Amino acid sequence: MKLAVYGKGGIGKSTTSCNISIALSRRGQKVLQIGCDPKHDSTFTLTGFLIPTIIDTLQIKDYHYEDVWAEDVIYQGYGNVDCVEAGGPPAGAGCGGYVVGETVKLLKELNAFYEYDVILFDVLGDVVCGGFAAPLNYADYCLIITDNGFDALFAANRIVASVREKARTHPLRLAGLIGNRTIKRDLIDKYVEACPMPVLEVLPLIEDIRVSRVKGKTLFEMAESDPALNYICDFYLNIADQLLSHPEGVISVELNDRELFNLLSDFYLNLNNQTQNSSSEFDFLIV
């Protein structure tokens, strides 16, 4: 099973990805997590340091694939999760999609790509171009991380559109949304009512989730010394169990921008009992 994790930049994709990877490992799966971000910090909380990237290693080896060994690019992290960082092109040049392609190519050359039960791609930011959408070419399921705010749901809606487009030529499905560190879920529920898809889990606003990233540890590792945190790990184990059930998944049709603005803005206004002229107040946002 191959998973691609997407969401608005800064929404907590890497923290969520690392904990899902461990949860899947705890369920007996052999897991590889591939970070797809030039910062190459997706796997930091698993390994405790910034591991060398595949693109840097290939450059050092002058792109002689035969000179690269698995141990040069695959590092074992906490919970027996193997870790790879794709890296990225130089700033202002190249394409992230090319880097992802080179990463998959090298892993296949090393006979490693098909050695895992689960490969999880942790993907940089919002989907805004074909390069960022490249991991969807290799995925069975897409997971979208969001919160209960407009910006994250706007990004989620764009990702839904990318999944729909990629599903034309690939056996790809949307596994669902994961709400991360949110007090409420009313906007999430409003969105999935209009654009139907599963909500796999909604993690409450728990400070320890943020702290885990600062400490460079996963929630599972922190729970070893503080068993009170085990209840947070249960959220991730629940997500893992749903994924391992091999859900059918969905191909949703995204809302257009005007529909999304009106849906969420009207909802805000209705909460404040200000329904009069709600649509016209937000028309200026759409050009």
N, C-alpha and C positions, 0 to 999 in steps of 0.2 A: 504494500500500500504506500502510495506517495501523496504527501500532503503539501499544499502551498498555503502559507499563512500571510495574509495581507491585512492592511488597515492604515488609517491615517498615521502620518509620522508622529512619533512620540506617544502613541496610544498604549504602548506596552506589549508590542508583538514579541520582542525577544524574551522578555520575562515570561510571558505566557507560553511561548514556544519551548523554552527550556524546561519548564515545569510539565508541560504535556509530554515532552520527550521522555522525561524520567517516569512519568505515570505509565506510559506505554511500556517502558523497560520493566517497571515493576509488575506489569501484566504478562511478562515473559517474552516480550518482543525484542528482537535485535534492532537497535535504532541508530540511524545516522542523521544528525542535524547539519544542514548546510546553510551557513549564513551568506546572504546575498546583499551585502552592504559594504561600500568602500571603507567604512569605519572598522570593519572586521571585528565587531564586538558582540555579535549575536551569541556566541558560545562562551562568553567571558565568565558567566556565573557557573558554567559547567566545568571549565578547565582551570579557572583562577588566573588566567593570563591571556594576552592577545596572541593567538597562535598565528604562525606564518600563513599567508594566503596562497591559494593555488596559483593565482596569476603572478605573484612575486616569485614563487618557486619555479614556475615555467620560464620566467625571464632569466633567472639565475642559470638555469639549465639550457638557455638559448633555445627554448621550445623543443628540445630533444626529449620527447615523451619517454623514450626507452631508458633515459637516465634518471627518471623520477621513480621513487619507490613509495609504497603505500605509507610507510612511516614518516616520509617527508611531508605529507599533507594531511594525514588522518591521525587525530589525537584522541585518546580516550578521556572522557570527562567523568564527572560524578555520576553514579548510578549506572556505570557501564554504557553510557551513551557515547558513541563515537562522534567526533566533531570535525567539520571542515569549514573553512572560510574561503569563499570564492574570491573576495577582494573586489576591486573595481578598476576601471580605466583611469588614466590621469584626469585631473580636474579639467573640465571644459573640452575633453576630447574622448573619442571612443564611445562605446555603448555597453551598458550593463548587461544587455541580452547576450552580447558576444562573450562576456566573461562567464555567464552562467553556462553557455554552450560549451566553452572550453573546459569548465569544471566537470560537466557531465561526460564529456569526451575523455578526459583523463581518467576519471573514475572507472569508465568502461574499459579503458586500456589496462588498468590495474586489476581488472576482474572484480572490482569492488561494488559497482553500482547495483548488481543484482544479488549481492550477498546479504542484504538486509531485509528484515520483515517490513520495516517502515523507514522511509526517507522523508524528512521534513525540511522543506525549504522555507526559511525565514526571510521575507522579501522586503526590500527597502521601500518605505513610504507608500504613497498613493500610487495607483496605476494610472499613469499619464501618457504612456507610449508603449509601443510594441516591445521595447527592450525590457522594461519593468515587468511586462506580462509574460516574458519568456519562460519562467518556471512553470506557468500553467501548461506549457507544452508537454511537461513530463509528469504532471500531477493527475491523480485519480479524483482527488477532492480539493476544493478550496475552502479554507476557513477564514472568516472575516472577523477581526477584532474591532470592537467599537466601544463607545461609551454612550451615555444618554443625551449627548449634545448634537447640535445641528452639523457642525463641521465633520465630525466622525461619521455621521450617517450620510452626509453628502459624499464623502470618500467611499463609504460602503456601497452606495448606489452606483458609483463609477466602476467599482470592482465587480459588482453584479453584471454590469454591461460587458466587461471584459470576459467574464466567465461564459456568458451567453455567446459571445463572438467566438471564443476559442472552442466551445463545445460543438461548433459546426464541423470541425475537422478533427477533434480529439475526444476520446471517451472521458470527458471531464464533467464533474457535477459539483454543485455547491453543497457542502455538508451543512453549513449554517453559520449563524452569528454567535460570537462569544462576547458578552458584555464584560468589560473589565473595569474594576474599581469605580462603581457607580452606585449612588445612593438610591436612585429611582430607575425605573425602566419604562416609564410611560411613553416616551418618544420612541424607544425601541419597539414597543408593542404597536404603537401607531404605524410605524414604518412597515413592520412585517404583516400588518393587516392589509396594507395597500400593496405590498410587494411580498407575497407569501414565501416564507422560507423558515426552516427550523431555527429556534434559539437553543443552542446546546447547553448554555450555562450563562448565568449572570453573577459575576463575582462582586461582592459588596465592597464598599470603600473601606479597605483595611490598610492601615498604615504599614503593616509588616510587609505587604507586597512591594511597596515602594522601597522600603528599607532593604529588602533582600537584594535589589539591584545595586544599591549603594555599597552594601557589604560584599558584593561579588559572590553571593551564594544563592542557591535556589531555596525555595520554601521547604523542600524535602530535606535538604542538608541542615537548614536552620532548625527544623523540627526534631532533629536528632538530639540537640541539646536543650530544646524547649518543646516538649510534647504538646503544650497547649496550642501549638501551631498546626497540629495534625488535621484539625477540622478544615483548614485552608487547603491542605493537600487533597482532601476529599473532593473538592471542586474539580481539580485537575484529573483525578482518578475517574470521576464521573464522565468527563469529556472523553477520556481514553476508552472507557467502556462503550460509549456510544459509537465511537469510531471503529472499534474492533467488531462491532455488530455488523459492519459493512452496510451502512444505511444506503437506501436507494439514492438519496440526494435529490436536488432539484436544479432546474434551469429556470431561474426567474427572469421576468422581463422588467428591466429597470424603469423607474419613473423618469419622465423628462424633467428638466430643471425647474420649469414653472410649476409642475405638479408637486414636486418635492418641496419647493419653497412654500407654496400655498398650504400643503398638508401640514407641515410642521409649524409654520407661522400662525395659521388659523388655530392650531391646537393650543399654542401659547396664549393667544388672545382669548380663546374660549375659557381657559383656566382663570383668566382675570376678568371674566364677564364683560369683555369688550369685543363683542362680535360684530358690531356695526361697522361697515366699510372695511372689514378685515382684509379682503382681497386687494382693494385698491391701495391700501397703505403699503403693500409690499410689491406693487407693480413696478415701482422704480428700481427694484433690485434686479429685474429681468430686462435685458436689452437684446 
